[in-house]
């Protein structure tokens, strides 16, 4: 571990120098020997006395109102000093050697902790108390820490990024505590001998994701101890190089600031494992014990997940939003966690947002958290944890393919992109497909029940285009992205044919002129275009004037003349021609009856029947028929869809259609 840090020595020193010089790093510190609260400018190496207390101050914190919370350990006092109003307020008395102080972070039992409560370590009796700023009261957090044999004592306090609480007990043991009940959850013994080589101050460092403890005492002490948050082991660093370290704070950027030997402010750089400001060259601060970093503008971190709930294997996007939006460069990073497991670290953008998408969340109730690193002007912050519910059903894996038609288009030609998702997804919604040309989003289309999404474009640039289709997935099917389709778009121009969009009317046995336009597409087109037509009525003819056109760099008109025939209109025959045959039929019947004049009286019923039939036939002959539309003159109309095609050598044909109505 040390070798890896030493390999990064030069890079780390450069980064540290940038962090120190970008902004005059400032601290508040307690001076135990002088009884003063000091303001320290590390870059200028200056120290200004802010307040002289009535005792020996040990630990110090800064709240959101820039007020200083500090304790007087021998006097057993917790107090607050406001530099703005220069007023000092005693908060608690009769404490047993109060030492480390720690603002609470939001937990399930204390959701508004940052604004209202803090923890105080009563070293003399091994007791942690929780102080409520709103009520001015304190309660014990759990039982005493340590043991009767080694004495009950508690010193350093720290919350990690997941809101887990840690303390240094009996000067040689790190314990993890339940922040609601104070119950001991885990224990790690650092040193075998009480008050020889042990632990004192403690801090959680977001840069390394570890706990760091001041290692003081005798023998091989006077350095730092690194402790993983799972309390699985510990490692010693800079042993013998930091005389009697006590208070320790982190800037979240790889640097630890340590009050050493009641004399100096020492700076340790984690990635290089070096003392960026070693003891002999560090800032002299007589009586220094504890430090509070002035971290800049306070922030809050919001965290959301989409979708929630989700299905195992489904892509879940975690979004962290920093408020107010950080400025300065860099903006900082956000680390996303599931419980204590780091999922990913993402960079914050200029809108104060960092995102991370994962398909690896396990089934169950996942405890999702996020921590913001802060930057040179904005303080670090953590988002309250929330539960992402992941069901155990696995998603169906998909694959996506993309095709283009035509496969060899030219500039400005219409190209149909088709994405096919296999197997075809089911459920609602089915999902969408994003079509890309390299990294440029062309369009988003909805997948249909066959697993197909299409998009038509005329804007593909000339040259070699790389087209991909990305399927979004849905509640039961995974997302997938096609392999890239290499499509060569030519620069050769083409042409288009257009016709009227409204119907063209022509009389039977008449003619009509239709305006046809041939336009260049994608540049100047100097080829000869020959026009033809199909779909004409029976017996009709079409001629073009001119028969061929050259659109050039714009367009060329042509007139299409349609000549129809009588049969085109499908006009019914003239029913009046049936009248002579009817009259003949009646006359013949009457003559036959008259030839039998002797039987006229007897044949009268037959004569009446024949007459009735004759008049009925005449009446029917006068009525129209058919299913198509009839005009005022008895003539019927019929519609035809005419297709006009332009052909030219070495170029795809172009077609258009219009409606012809024959009356």
CORLINKA-V24965 format. One record per helix or strand. SS is the DSSP state (h for helix, s for strand). FROM is the first residue (numbers start at 1). TO is the last residue. Records with the same first field share a line. If there is no record, write none. Layout:
SS->FROM-TO / FROM-TO
This chain:
h->2-7 / 9-22 / 113-116 / 123-125 / 279-281 / 566-569 / 575-594 / 597-621
s->26-31 / 36-41 / 46-52 / 57-62 / 67-72 / 77-82 / 87-92 / 98-103 / 107-107 / 110-110 / 117-122 / 127-132 / 137-140 / 146-147 / 151-152 / 154-159 / 165-169 / 173-177 / 184-189 / 197-205 / 210-217 / 223-227 / 234-237 / 245-250 / 255-260 / 264-269 / 274-277 / 283-284 / 288-293 / 297-297 / 300-306 / 310-311 / 316-323 / 333-338 / 341-347 / 353-358 / 364-372 / 378-378 / 381-391 / 396-396 / 399-405 / 410-410 / 415-422 / 432-437 / 440-446 / 452-457 / 463-471 / 477-477 / 480-481 / 485-490 / 494-498 / 504-506 / 511-521 / 525-525 / 529-534 / 541-545 / 548-549 / 552-552 / 555-563 / 629-630 / 636-648 / 651-662
